[in-house]
Amino acid sequence: MVQEIRSNEPQYVCVVAIEKMTGNQDEEIMTLGVSADDAKGQAMQLLADNYQCQEAQIVELMQQAKIEPIGQWCAPK
């Protein structure tokens, strides 16, 4: 899935480590959203749809996820 940063809107990134699921060290997924909850919701949906995670797995992964605002340096001009 490809997401793009929209100008003049707040943006958040949700980073979820999935190395335990894939066996690949340092593997993670990233989603963007207009709010922290939106970014988190998209990550949860991606885990369910693309990785067939069960609810318990998603909850565990999301407890360790990082959700942060994206800095202005990466906003399009």
mmCIF file of the N, C-alpha and C atoms, coordinates in Angstrom:
data_MODEL
# 
_entry.id   MODEL 
# 
loop_
_atom_site.group_PDB 
_atom_site.id 
_atom_site.type_symbol 
_atom_site.label_atom_id 
_atom_site.label_alt_id 
_atom_site.label_comp_id 
_atom_site.label_asym_id 
_atom_site.label_entity_id 
_atom_site.label_seq_id 
_atom_site.pdbx_PDB_ins_code 
_atom_site.Cartn_x 
_atom_site.Cartn_y 
_atom_site.Cartn_z 
_atom_site.occupancy 
_atom_site.B_iso_or_equiv 
_atom_site.pdbx_formal_charge 
_atom_site.auth_seq_id 
_atom_site.auth_comp_id 
_atom_site.auth_asym_id 
_atom_site.auth_atom_id 
_atom_site.pdbx_PDB_model_num 
ATOM 1   N N  . MET A 1 1  ? 0.845  -1.165  0.000  1.00 0.00 ? 1  MET A N  1 
ATOM 2   C CA . MET A 1 1  ? 0.000  0.000   0.000  1.00 0.00 ? 1  MET A CA 1 
ATOM 3   C C  . MET A 1 1  ? 0.899  1.240   0.000  1.00 0.00 ? 1  MET A C  1 
ATOM 4   N N  . VAL A 1 2  ? 0.571  2.223   -0.815 1.00 0.00 ? 2  VAL A N  1 
ATOM 5   C CA . VAL A 1 2  ? 1.335  3.457   -0.887 1.00 0.00 ? 2  VAL A CA 1 
ATOM 6   C C  . VAL A 1 2  ? 0.472  4.588   -0.353 1.00 0.00 ? 2  VAL A C  1 
ATOM 7   N N  . GLN A 1 3  ? 1.062  5.380   0.518  1.00 0.00 ? 3  GLN A N  1 
ATOM 8   C CA . GLN A 1 3  ? 0.370  6.542   1.050  1.00 0.00 ? 3  GLN A CA 1 
ATOM 9   C C  . GLN A 1 3  ? 1.223  7.766   0.758  1.00 0.00 ? 3  GLN A C  1 
ATOM 10  N N  . GLU A 1 4  ? 0.578  8.904   0.601  1.00 0.00 ? 4  GLU A N  1 
ATOM 11  C CA . GLU A 1 4  ? 1.342  10.125  0.368  1.00 0.00 ? 4  GLU A CA 1 
ATOM 12  C C  . GLU A 1 4  ? 0.988  11.169  1.415  1.00 0.00 ? 4  GLU A C  1 
ATOM 13  N N  . ILE A 1 5  ? 1.953  12.020  1.685  1.00 0.00 ? 5  ILE A N  1 
ATOM 14  C CA . ILE A 1 5  ? 1.765  13.084  2.657  1.00 0.00 ? 5  ILE A CA 1 
ATOM 15  C C  . ILE A 1 5  ? 0.997  14.210  1.995  1.00 0.00 ? 5  ILE A C  1 
ATOM 16  N N  . ARG A 1 6  ? -0.044 14.681  2.651  1.00 0.00 ? 6  ARG A N  1 
ATOM 17  C CA . ARG A 1 6  ? -0.854 15.775  2.113  1.00 0.00 ? 6  ARG A CA 1 
ATOM 18  C C  . ARG A 1 6  ? -0.428 17.079  2.773  1.00 0.00 ? 6  ARG A C  1 
ATOM 19  N N  . SER A 1 7  ? -0.272 18.108  1.955  1.00 0.00 ? 7  SER A N  1 
ATOM 20  C CA . SER A 1 7  ? 0.131  19.394  2.505  1.00 0.00 ? 7  SER A CA 1 
ATOM 21  C C  . SER A 1 7  ? -1.012 20.024  3.288  1.00 0.00 ? 7  SER A C  1 
ATOM 22  N N  . ASN A 1 8  ? -0.676 20.839  4.257  1.00 0.00 ? 8  ASN A N  1 
ATOM 23  C CA . ASN A 1 8  ? -1.620 21.604  5.072  1.00 0.00 ? 8  ASN A CA 1 
ATOM 24  C C  . ASN A 1 8  ? -2.564 20.736  5.901  1.00 0.00 ? 8  ASN A C  1 
ATOM 25  N N  . GLU A 1 9  ? -2.204 19.505  6.167  1.00 0.00 ? 9  GLU A N  1 
ATOM 26  C CA . GLU A 1 9  ? -2.976 18.642  7.053  1.00 0.00 ? 9  GLU A CA 1 
ATOM 27  C C  . GLU A 1 9  ? -2.016 18.040  8.070  1.00 0.00 ? 9  GLU A C  1 
ATOM 28  N N  . PRO A 1 10 ? -2.448 17.911  9.306  1.00 0.00 ? 10 PRO A N  1 
ATOM 29  C CA . PRO A 1 10 ? -1.569 17.232  10.262 1.00 0.00 ? 10 PRO A CA 1 
ATOM 30  C C  . PRO A 1 10 ? -1.381 15.782  9.829  1.00 0.00 ? 10 PRO A C  1 
ATOM 31  N N  . GLN A 1 11 ? -0.216 15.259  10.025 1.00 0.00 ? 11 GLN A N  1 
ATOM 32  C CA . GLN A 1 11 ? 0.080  13.884  9.636  1.00 0.00 ? 11 GLN A CA 1 
ATOM 33  C C  . GLN A 1 11 ? 0.763  13.158  10.790 1.00 0.00 ? 11 GLN A C  1 
ATOM 34  N N  . TYR A 1 12 ? 0.403  11.917  10.966 1.00 0.00 ? 12 TYR A N  1 
ATOM 35  C CA . TYR A 1 12 ? 1.011  11.067  11.981 1.00 0.00 ? 12 TYR A CA 1 
ATOM 36  C C  . TYR A 1 12 ? 1.488  9.793   11.314 1.00 0.00 ? 12 TYR A C  1 
ATOM 37  N N  . VAL A 1 13 ? 2.527  9.212   11.881 1.00 0.00 ? 13 VAL A N  1 
ATOM 38  C CA . VAL A 1 13 ? 3.047  7.940   11.397 1.00 0.00 ? 13 VAL A CA 1 
ATOM 39  C C  . VAL A 1 13 ? 2.937  6.922   12.526 1.00 0.00 ? 13 VAL A C  1 
ATOM 40  N N  . CYS A 1 14 ? 2.554  5.721   12.158 1.00 0.00 ? 14 CYS A N  1 
ATOM 41  C CA . CYS A 1 14 ? 2.504  4.601   13.090 1.00 0.00 ? 14 CYS A CA 1 
ATOM 42  C C  . CYS A 1 14 ? 3.495  3.558   12.583 1.00 0.00 ? 14 CYS A C  1 
ATOM 43  N N  . VAL A 1 15 ? 4.473  3.215   13.424 1.00 0.00 ? 15 VAL A N  1 
ATOM 44  C CA . VAL A 1 15 ? 5.500  2.245   13.063 1.00 0.00 ? 15 VAL A CA 1 
ATOM 45  C C  . VAL A 1 15 ? 5.313  1.016   13.947 1.00 0.00 ? 15 VAL A C  1 
ATOM 46  N N  . VAL A 1 16 ? 5.124  -0.137  13.303 1.00 0.00 ? 16 VAL A N  1 
ATOM 47  C CA . VAL A 1 16 ? 4.878  -1.381  14.023 1.00 0.00 ? 16 VAL A CA 1 
ATOM 48  C C  . VAL A 1 16 ? 5.959  -2.394  13.642 1.00 0.00 ? 16 VAL A C  1 
ATOM 49  N N  . ALA A 1 17 ? 6.695  -2.872  14.637 1.00 0.00 ? 17 ALA A N  1 
ATOM 50  C CA . ALA A 1 17 ? 7.707  -3.905  14.393 1.00 0.00 ? 17 ALA A CA 1 
ATOM 51  C C  . ALA A 1 17 ? 6.999  -5.240  14.170 1.00 0.00 ? 17 ALA A C  1 
ATOM 52  N N  . ILE A 1 18 ? 7.336  -5.911  13.066 1.00 0.00 ? 18 ILE A N  1 
ATOM 53  C CA . ILE A 1 18 ? 6.703  -7.202  12.763 1.00 0.00 ? 18 ILE A CA 1 
ATOM 54  C C  . ILE A 1 18 ? 7.743  -8.305  12.627 1.00 0.00 ? 18 ILE A C  1 
ATOM 55  N N  . GLU A 1 19 ? 8.915  -8.081  13.144 1.00 0.00 ? 19 GLU A N  1 
ATOM 56  C CA . GLU A 1 19 ? 9.992  -9.064  13.009 1.00 0.00 ? 19 GLU A CA 1 
ATOM 57  C C  . GLU A 1 19 ? 9.641  -10.408 13.636 1.00 0.00 ? 19 GLU A C  1 
ATOM 58  N N  . LYS A 1 20 ? 8.838  -10.407 14.714 1.00 0.00 ? 20 LYS A N  1 
ATOM 59  C CA . LYS A 1 20 ? 8.444  -11.675 15.340 1.00 0.00 ? 20 LYS A CA 1 
ATOM 60  C C  . LYS A 1 20 ? 7.562  -12.505 14.411 1.00 0.00 ? 20 LYS A C  1 
ATOM 61  N N  . MET A 1 21 ? 6.807  -11.847 13.571 1.00 0.00 ? 21 MET A N  1 
ATOM 62  C CA . MET A 1 21 ? 5.910  -12.545 12.646 1.00 0.00 ? 21 MET A CA 1 
ATOM 63  C C  . MET A 1 21 ? 6.642  -13.043 11.414 1.00 0.00 ? 21 MET A C  1 
ATOM 64  N N  . THR A 1 22 ? 7.571  -12.252 10.911 1.00 0.00 ? 22 THR A N  1 
ATOM 65  C CA . THR A 1 22 ? 8.208  -12.571 9.635  1.00 0.00 ? 22 THR A CA 1 
ATOM 66  C C  . THR A 1 22 ? 9.557  -13.255 9.793  1.00 0.00 ? 22 THR A C  1 
ATOM 67  N N  . GLY A 1 23 ? 10.165 -13.110 10.960 1.00 0.00 ? 23 GLY A N  1 
ATOM 68  C CA . GLY A 1 23 ? 11.491 -13.680 11.164 1.00 0.00 ? 23 GLY A CA 1 
ATOM 69  C C  . GLY A 1 23 ? 12.605 -12.818 10.609 1.00 0.00 ? 23 GLY A C  1 
ATOM 70  N N  . ASN A 1 24 ? 12.260 -11.701 9.994  1.00 0.00 ? 24 ASN A N  1 
ATOM 71  C CA . ASN A 1 24 ? 13.262 -10.783 9.455  1.00 0.00 ? 24 ASN A CA 1 
ATOM 72  C C  . ASN A 1 24 ? 13.574 -9.705  10.484 1.00 0.00 ? 24 ASN A C  1 
ATOM 73  N N  . GLN A 1 25 ? 14.822 -9.675  10.924 1.00 0.00 ? 25 GLN A N  1 
ATOM 74  C CA . GLN A 1 25 ? 15.231 -8.722  11.947 1.00 0.00 ? 25 GLN A CA 1 
ATOM 75  C C  . GLN A 1 25 ? 14.999 -7.287  11.462 1.00 0.00 ? 25 GLN A C  1 
ATOM 76  N N  . ASP A 1 26 ? 14.467 -6.473  12.348 1.00 0.00 ? 26 ASP A N  1 
ATOM 77  C CA . ASP A 1 26 ? 14.223 -5.040  12.095 1.00 0.00 ? 26 ASP A CA 1 
ATOM 78  C C  . ASP A 1 26 ? 13.127 -4.768  11.067 1.00 0.00 ? 26 ASP A C  1 
ATOM 79  N N  . GLU A 1 27 ? 12.299 -5.745  10.722 1.00 0.00 ? 27 GLU A N  1 
ATOM 80  C CA . GLU A 1 27 ? 11.218 -5.498  9.764  1.00 0.00 ? 27 GLU A CA 1 
ATOM 81  C C  . GLU A 1 27 ? 10.072 -4.775  10.465 1.00 0.00 ? 27 GLU A C  1 
ATOM 82  N N  . GLU A 1 28 ? 9.497  -3.802  9.776  1.00 0.00 ? 28 GLU A N  1 
ATOM 83  C CA . GLU A 1 28 ? 8.395  -3.023  10.342 1.00 0.00 ? 28 GLU A CA 1 
ATOM 84  C C  . GLU A 1 28 ? 7.477  -2.542  9.234  1.00 0.00 ? 28 GLU A C  1 
ATOM 85  N N  . ILE A 1 29 ? 6.266  -2.156  9.642  1.00 0.00 ? 29 ILE A N  1 
ATOM 86  C CA . ILE A 1 29 ? 5.345  -1.515  8.711  1.00 0.00 ? 29 ILE A CA 1 
ATOM 87  C C  . ILE A 1 29 ? 5.123  -0.090  9.200  1.00 0.00 ? 29 ILE A C  1 
ATOM 88  N N  . MET A 1 30 ? 4.775  0.784   8.277  1.00 0.00 ? 30 MET A N  1 
ATOM 89  C CA . MET A 1 30 ? 4.498  2.176   8.617  1.00 0.00 ? 30 MET A CA 1 
ATOM 90  C C  . MET A 1 30 ? 3.208  2.593   7.928  1.00 0.00 ? 30 MET A C  1 
ATOM 91  N N  . THR A 1 31 ? 2.353  3.291   8.667  1.00 0.00 ? 31 THR A N  1 
ATOM 92  C CA . THR A 1 31 ? 1.142  3.855   8.076  1.00 0.00 ? 31 THR A CA 1 
ATOM 93  C C  . THR A 1 31 ? 1.066  5.327   8.434  1.00 0.00 ? 31 THR A C  1 
ATOM 94  N N  . LEU A 1 32 ? 0.362  6.081   7.607  1.00 0.00 ? 32 LEU A N  1 
ATOM 95  C CA . LEU A 1 32 ? 0.165  7.512   7.829  1.00 0.00 ? 32 LEU A CA 1 
ATOM 96  C C  . LEU A 1 32 ? -1.308 7.777   8.105  1.00 0.00 ? 32 LEU A C  1 
ATOM 97  N N  . GLY A 1 33 ? -1.579 8.829   8.875  1.00 0.00 ? 33 GLY A N  1 
ATOM 98  C CA . GLY A 1 33 ? -2.950 9.222   9.130  1.00 0.00 ? 33 GLY A CA 1 
ATOM 99  C C  . GLY A 1 33 ? -3.042 10.689  9.486  1.00 0.00 ? 33 GLY A C  1 
ATOM 100 N N  . VAL A 1 34 ? -4.242 11.241  9.416  1.00 0.00 ? 34 VAL A N  1 
ATOM 101 C CA . VAL A 1 34 ? -4.446 12.651  9.756  1.00 0.00 ? 34 VAL A CA 1 
ATOM 102 C C  . VAL A 1 34 ? -4.523 12.832  11.270 1.00 0.00 ? 34 VAL A C  1 
ATOM 103 N N  . SER A 1 35 ? -4.623 11.736  12.008 1.00 0.00 ? 35 SER A N  1 
ATOM 104 C CA . SER A 1 35 ? -4.586 11.779  13.470 1.00 0.00 ? 35 SER A CA 1 
ATOM 105 C C  . SER A 1 35 ? -3.844 10.537  13.941 1.00 0.00 ? 35 SER A C  1 
ATOM 106 N N  . ALA A 1 36 ? -3.463 10.524  15.210 1.00 0.00 ? 36 ALA A N  1 
ATOM 107 C CA . ALA A 1 36 ? -2.793 9.356   15.760 1.00 0.00 ? 36 ALA A CA 1 
ATOM 108 C C  . ALA A 1 36 ? -3.709 8.135   15.679 1.00 0.00 ? 36 ALA A C  1 
ATOM 109 N N  . ASP A 1 37 ? -4.995 8.330   15.971 1.00 0.00 ? 37 ASP A N  1 
ATOM 110 C CA . ASP A 1 37 ? -5.951 7.220   15.901 1.00 0.00 ? 37 ASP A CA 1 
ATOM 111 C C  . ASP A 1 37 ? -6.124 6.708   14.475 1.00 0.00 ? 37 ASP A C  1 
ATOM 112 N N  . ASP A 1 38 ? -6.104 7.610   13.503 1.00 0.00 ? 38 ASP A N  1 
ATOM 113 C CA . ASP A 1 38 ? -6.229 7.209   12.103 1.00 0.00 ? 38 ASP A CA 1 
ATOM 114 C C  . ASP A 1 38 ? -5.023 6.370   11.680 1.00 0.00 ? 38 ASP A C  1 
ATOM 115 N N  . ALA A 1 39 ? -3.819 6.809   12.026 1.00 0.00 ? 39 ALA A N  1 
ATOM 116 C CA . ALA A 1 39 ? -2.613 6.061   11.685 1.00 0.00 ? 39 ALA A CA 1 
ATOM 117 C C  . ALA A 1 39 ? -2.629 4.693   12.364 1.00 0.00 ? 39 ALA A C  1 
ATOM 118 N N  . LYS A 1 40 ? -3.061 4.647   13.610 1.00 0.00 ? 40 LYS A N  1 
ATOM 119 C CA . LYS A 1 40 ? -3.142 3.388   14.346 1.00 0.00 ? 40 LYS A CA 1 
ATOM 120 C C  . LYS A 1 40 ? -4.180 2.458   13.708 1.00 0.00 ? 40 LYS A C  1 
ATOM 121 N N  . GLY A 1 41 ? -5.329 2.998   13.361 1.00 0.00 ? 41 GLY A N  1 
ATOM 122 C CA . GLY A 1 41 ? -6.383 2.202   12.740 1.00 0.00 ? 41 GLY A CA 1 
ATOM 123 C C  . GLY A 1 41 ? -5.946 1.609   11.411 1.00 0.00 ? 41 GLY A C  1 
ATOM 124 N N  . GLN A 1 42 ? -5.214 2.393   10.634 1.00 0.00 ? 42 GLN A N  1 
ATOM 125 C CA . GLN A 1 42 ? -4.729 1.883   9.350  1.00 0.00 ? 42 GLN A CA 1 
ATOM 126 C C  . GLN A 1 42 ? -3.703 0.770   9.552  1.00 0.00 ? 42 GLN A C  1 
ATOM 127 N N  . ALA A 1 43 ? -2.859 0.908   10.575 1.00 0.00 ? 43 ALA A N  1 
ATOM 128 C CA . ALA A 1 43 ? -1.881 -0.137  10.875 1.00 0.00 ? 43 ALA A CA 1 
ATOM 129 C C  . ALA A 1 43 ? -2.584 -1.427  11.291 1.00 0.00 ? 43 ALA A C  1 
ATOM 130 N N  . MET A 1 44 ? -3.602 -1.292  12.116 1.00 0.00 ? 44 MET A N  1 
ATOM 131 C CA . MET A 1 44 ? -4.350 -2.462  12.567 1.00 0.00 ? 44 MET A CA 1 
ATOM 132 C C  . MET A 1 44 ? -5.026 -3.155  11.386 1.00 0.00 ? 44 MET A C  1 
ATOM 133 N N  . GLN A 1 45 ? -5.589 -2.379  10.485 1.00 0.00 ? 45 GLN A N  1 
ATOM 134 C CA . GLN A 1 45 ? -6.249 -2.938  9.300  1.00 0.00 ? 45 GLN A CA 1 
ATOM 135 C C  . GLN A 1 45 ? -5.238 -3.648  8.407  1.00 0.00 ? 45 GLN A C  1 
ATOM 136 N N  . LEU A 1 46 ? -4.066 -3.049  8.243  1.00 0.00 ? 46 LEU A N  1 
ATOM 137 C CA . LEU A 1 46 ? -3.013 -3.647  7.426  1.00 0.00 ? 46 LEU A CA 1 
ATOM 138 C C  . LEU A 1 46 ? -2.551 -4.979  8.023  1.00 0.00 ? 46 LEU A C  1 
ATOM 139 N N  . LEU A 1 47 ? -2.400 -5.020  9.337  1.00 0.00 ? 47 LEU A N  1 
ATOM 140 C CA . LEU A 1 47 ? -2.003 -6.266  10.000 1.00 0.00 ? 47 LEU A CA 1 
ATOM 141 C C  . LEU A 1 47 ? -3.050 -7.356  9.801  1.00 0.00 ? 47 LEU A C  1 
ATOM 142 N N  . ALA A 1 48 ? -4.315 -6.982  9.882  1.00 0.00 ? 48 ALA A N  1 
ATOM 143 C CA . ALA A 1 48 ? -5.398 -7.963  9.712  1.00 0.00 ? 48 ALA A CA 1 
ATOM 144 C C  . ALA A 1 48 ? -5.503 -8.420  8.254  1.00 0.00 ? 48 ALA A C  1 
ATOM 145 N N  . ASP A 1 49 ? -5.464 -7.479  7.324  1.00 0.00 ? 49 ASP A N  1 
ATOM 146 C CA . ASP A 1 49 ? -5.680 -7.801  5.910  1.00 0.00 ? 49 ASP A CA 1 
ATOM 147 C C  . ASP A 1 49 ? -4.471 -8.458  5.244  1.00 0.00 ? 49 ASP A C  1 
ATOM 148 N N  . ASN A 1 50 ? -3.294 -7.879  5.430  1.00 0.00 ? 50 ASN A N  1 
ATOM 149 C CA . ASN A 1 50 ? -2.113 -8.348  4.701  1.00 0.00 ? 50 ASN A CA 1 
ATOM 150 C C  . ASN A 1 50 ? -1.339 -9.441  5.425  1.00 0.00 ? 50 ASN A C  1 
ATOM 151 N N  . TYR A 1 51 ? -1.419 -9.451  6.751  1.00 0.00 ? 51 TYR A N  1 
ATOM 152 C CA . TYR A 1 51 ? -0.641 -10.420 7.520  1.00 0.00 ? 51 TYR A CA 1 
ATOM 153 C C  . TYR A 1 51 ? -1.525 -11.437 8.237  1.00 0.00 ? 51 TYR A C  1 
ATOM 154 N N  . GLN A 1 52 ? -2.826 -11.351 8.049  1.00 0.00 ? 52 GLN A N  1 
ATOM 155 C CA . GLN A 1 52 ? -3.801 -12.262 8.654  1.00 0.00 ? 52 GLN A CA 1 
ATOM 156 C C  . GLN A 1 52 ? -3.605 -12.424 10.161 1.00 0.00 ? 52 GLN A C  1 
ATOM 157 N N  . CYS A 1 53 ? -3.292 -11.322 10.835 1.00 0.00 ? 53 CYS A N  1 
ATOM 158 C CA . CYS A 1 53 ? -3.118 -11.341 12.284 1.00 0.00 ? 53 CYS A CA 1 
ATOM 159 C C  . CYS A 1 53 ? -4.473 -11.475 12.970 1.00 0.00 ? 53 CYS A C  1 
ATOM 160 N N  . GLN A 1 54 ? -4.487 -12.200 14.052 1.00 0.00 ? 54 GLN A N  1 
ATOM 161 C CA . GLN A 1 54 ? -5.670 -12.307 14.894 1.00 0.00 ? 54 GLN A CA 1 
ATOM 162 C C  . GLN A 1 54 ? -5.687 -11.117 15.848 1.00 0.00 ? 54 GLN A C  1 
ATOM 163 N N  . GLU A 1 55 ? -6.840 -10.861 16.447 1.00 0.00 ? 55 GLU A N  1 
ATOM 164 C CA . GLU A 1 55 ? -7.010 -9.693  17.313 1.00 0.00 ? 55 GLU A CA 1 
ATOM 165 C C  . GLU A 1 55 ? -5.966 -9.645  18.430 1.00 0.00 ? 55 GLU A C  1 
ATOM 166 N N  . ALA A 1 56 ? -5.682 -10.773 19.056 1.00 0.00 ? 56 ALA A N  1 
ATOM 167 C CA . ALA A 1 56 ? -4.704 -10.805 20.155 1.00 0.00 ? 56 ALA A CA 1 
ATOM 168 C C  . ALA A 1 56 ? -3.311 -10.409 19.660 1.00 0.00 ? 56 ALA A C  1 
ATOM 169 N N  . GLN A 1 57 ? -2.938 -10.867 18.461 1.00 0.00 ? 57 GLN A N  1 
ATOM 170 C CA . GLN A 1 57 ? -1.644 -10.508 17.885 1.00 0.00 ? 57 GLN A CA 1 
ATOM 171 C C  . GLN A 1 57 ? -1.589 -9.015  17.601 1.00 0.00 ? 57 GLN A C  1 
ATOM 172 N N  . ILE A 1 58 ? -2.668 -8.481  17.058 1.00 0.00 ? 58 ILE A N  1 
ATOM 173 C CA . ILE A 1 58 ? -2.714 -7.060  16.728 1.00 0.00 ? 58 ILE A CA 1 
ATOM 174 C C  . ILE A 1 58 ? -2.577 -6.219  17.995 1.00 0.00 ? 58 ILE A C  1 
ATOM 175 N N  . VAL A 1 59 ? -3.299 -6.595  19.037 1.00 0.00 ? 59 VAL A N  1 
ATOM 176 C CA . VAL A 1 59 ? -3.222 -5.857  20.304 1.00 0.00 ? 59 VAL A CA 1 
ATOM 177 C C  . VAL A 1 59 ? -1.790 -5.857  20.831 1.00 0.00 ? 59 VAL A C  1 
ATOM 178 N N  . GLU A 1 60 ? -1.145 -7.021  20.805 1.00 0.00 ? 60 GLU A N  1 
ATOM 179 C CA . GLU A 1 60 ? 0.233  -7.125  21.287 1.00 0.00 ? 60 GLU A CA 1 
ATOM 180 C C  . GLU A 1 60 ? 1.182  -6.253  20.466 1.00 0.00 ? 60 GLU A C  1 
ATOM 181 N N  . LEU A 1 61 ? 1.051  -6.310  19.140 1.00 0.00 ? 61 LEU A N  1 
ATOM 182 C CA . LEU A 1 61 ? 1.920  -5.508  18.277 1.00 0.00 ? 61 LEU A CA 1 
ATOM 183 C C  . LEU A 1 61 ? 1.674  -4.011  18.463 1.00 0.00 ? 61 LEU A C  1 
ATOM 184 N N  . MET A 1 62 ? 0.409  -3.619  18.622 1.00 0.00 ? 62 MET A N  1 
ATOM 185 C CA . MET A 1 62 ? 0.098  -2.200  18.755 1.00 0.00 ? 62 MET A CA 1 
ATOM 186 C C  . MET A 1 62 ? 0.558  -1.630  20.098 1.00 0.00 ? 62 MET A C  1 
ATOM 187 N N  . GLN A 1 63 ? 0.690  -2.474  21.113 1.00 0.00 ? 63 GLN A N  1 
ATOM 188 C CA . GLN A 1 63 ? 1.195  -2.005  22.403 1.00 0.00 ? 63 GLN A CA 1 
ATOM 189 C C  . GLN A 1 63 ? 2.647  -1.561  22.291 1.00 0.00 ? 63 GLN A C  1 
ATOM 190 N N  . GLN A 1 64 ? 3.360  -2.102  21.318 1.00 0.00 ? 64 GLN A N  1 
ATOM 191 C CA . GLN A 1 64 ? 4.766  -1.769  21.125 1.00 0.00 ? 64 GLN A CA 1 
ATOM 192 C C  . GLN A 1 64 ? 4.980  -0.780  19.976 1.00 0.00 ? 64 GLN A C  1 
ATOM 193 N N  . ALA A 1 65 ? 3.909  -0.403  19.310 1.00 0.00 ? 65 ALA A N  1 
ATOM 194 C CA . ALA A 1 65 ? 4.012  0.506   18.158 1.00 0.00 ? 65 ALA A CA 1 
ATOM 195 C C  . ALA A 1 65 ? 4.385  1.913   18.600 1.00 0.00 ? 65 ALA A C  1 
ATOM 196 N N  . LYS A 1 66 ? 5.007  2.640   17.690 1.00 0.00 ? 66 LYS A N  1 
ATOM 197 C CA . LYS A 1 66 ? 5.334  4.050   17.911 1.00 0.00 ? 66 LYS A CA 1 
ATOM 198 C C  . LYS A 1 66 ? 4.427  4.887   17.013 1.00 0.00 ? 66 LYS A C  1 
ATOM 199 N N  . ILE A 1 67 ? 3.752  5.858   17.608 1.00 0.00 ? 67 ILE A N  1 
ATOM 200 C CA . ILE A 1 67 ? 2.891  6.764   16.853 1.00 0.00 ? 67 ILE A CA 1 
ATOM 201 C C  . ILE A 1 67 ? 3.368  8.178   17.139 1.00 0.00 ? 67 ILE A C  1 
ATOM 202 N N  . GLU A 1 68 ? 3.775  8.877   16.083 1.00 0.00 ? 68 GLU A N  1 
ATOM 203 C CA . GLU A 1 68 ? 4.365  10.203  16.242 1.00 0.00 ? 68 GLU A CA 1 
ATOM 204 C C  . GLU A 1 68 ? 3.886  11.144  15.141 1.00 0.00 ? 68 GLU A C  1 
ATOM 205 N N  . PRO A 1 69 ? 3.869  12.443  15.428 1.00 0.00 ? 69 PRO A N  1 
ATOM 206 C CA . PRO A 1 69 ? 3.594  13.399  14.339 1.00 0.00 ? 69 PRO A CA 1 
ATOM 207 C C  . PRO A 1 69 ? 4.789  13.432  13.392 1.00 0.00 ? 69 PRO A C  1 
ATOM 208 N N  . ILE A 1 70 ? 4.501  13.649  12.127 1.00 0.00 ? 70 ILE A N  1 
ATOM 209 C CA . ILE A 1 70 ? 5.561  13.750  11.120 1.00 0.00 ? 70 ILE A CA 1 
ATOM 210 C C  . ILE A 1 70 ? 6.056  15.187  11.109 1.00 0.00 ? 70 ILE A C  1 
ATOM 211 N N  . GLY A 1 71 ? 7.347  15.357  11.084 1.00 0.00 ? 71 GLY A N  1 
ATOM 212 C CA . GLY A 1 71 ? 7.943  16.688  11.086 1.00 0.00 ? 71 GLY A CA 1 
ATOM 213 C C  . GLY A 1 71 ? 7.681  17.447  9.801  1.00 0.00 ? 71 GLY A C  1 
ATOM 214 N N  . GLN A 1 72 ? 7.752  18.757  9.887  1.00 0.00 ? 72 GLN A N  1 
ATOM 215 C CA . GLN A 1 72 ? 7.526  19.613  8.723  1.00 0.00 ? 72 GLN A CA 1 
ATOM 216 C C  . GLN A 1 72 ? 8.560  19.380  7.616  1.00 0.00 ? 72 GLN A C  1 
ATOM 217 N N  . TRP A 1 73 ? 9.721  18.867  7.975  1.00 0.00 ? 73 TRP A N  1 
ATOM 218 C CA . TRP A 1 73 ? 10.772 18.671  6.982  1.00 0.00 ? 73 TRP A CA 1 
ATOM 219 C C  . TRP A 1 73 ? 10.370 17.702  5.887  1.00 0.00 ? 73 TRP A C  1 
ATOM 220 N N  . CYS A 1 74 ? 9.389  16.829  6.160  1.00 0.00 ? 74 CYS A N  1 
ATOM 221 C CA . CYS A 1 74 ? 9.037  15.855  5.130  1.00 0.00 ? 74 CYS A CA 1 
ATOM 222 C C  . CYS A 1 74 ? 7.712  16.195  4.454  1.00 0.00 ? 74 CYS A C  1 
ATOM 223 N N  . ALA A 1 75 ? 7.146  17.365  4.742  1.00 0.00 ? 75 ALA A N  1 
ATOM 224 C CA . ALA A 1 75 ? 5.910  17.772  4.094  1.00 0.00 ? 75 ALA A CA 1 
ATOM 225 C C  . ALA A 1 75 ? 6.205  18.296  2.699  1.00 0.00 ? 75 ALA A C  1 
ATOM 226 N N  . PRO A 1 76 ? 5.351  17.995  1.723  1.00 0.00 ? 76 PRO A N  1 
ATOM 227 C CA . PRO A 1 76 ? 5.600  18.483  0.355  1.00 0.00 ? 76 PRO A CA 1 
ATOM 228 C C  . PRO A 1 76 ? 5.459  19.993  0.290  1.00 0.00 ? 76 PRO A C  1 
ATOM 229 N N  . LYS A 1 77 ? 6.154  20.575  -0.676 1.00 0.00 ? 77 LYS A N  1 
ATOM 230 C CA . LYS A 1 77 ? 6.113  22.040  -0.836 1.00 0.00 ? 77 LYS A CA 1 
ATOM 231 C C  . LYS A 1 77 ? 5.132  22.415  -1.912 1.00 0.00 ? 77 LYS A C  1 
# 
